[in-house]
Amino acid sequence: MVGMSRPQLHTVANRRALRPGVEYEFDRFTVSREFSRNFVTRMLVDRAEHGGWELDRLRLFPDGTRKVTLRRKIIRQPRPDYIPIF
């Protein structure tokens, strides 16, 4: 997109557990009204395919700005009970 500025990103990396044992990371940002619906859709699809994000909520305001909240599951590796000796 030549000549277009990037959307305003106000990223907030929040983490919270919605269910016991399942933890999510949230990414919140604001998209200016200057961007078309198709552009925002392509941006969200790209973040979903390459970053593992899914759309949690999208709020469209009367002035045309959008507040987007994405989430992705945090997968923690279980800590081993033993320490291997080499």
C-alpha positions, 0 to 999 in steps of 0.5 A: 500500500504505497502512500498509505500510512500504517494504522495507529497501534496502541498495543497492550500485551495483557495476559489473563486466564479465561478458564483454569489452565488456559491462558490468553495473550491479548493485543489491542489496537486502534485502526483509523477511519482512513482505512477501508474495510477490505484493508482491515480484513486483510491486515487481520487475516495476515496477523491470524495466519502468521502470528496465531492471533484470533479476533476476540472483539472489534468495536466500530465507532460512529466516527469510523474508527475501529478498536480491535482486540486479538487474542492467542493462546499461551502454550506453556511447556511443562517443566521436567521433574528431572535434570538430564545429566550428559 
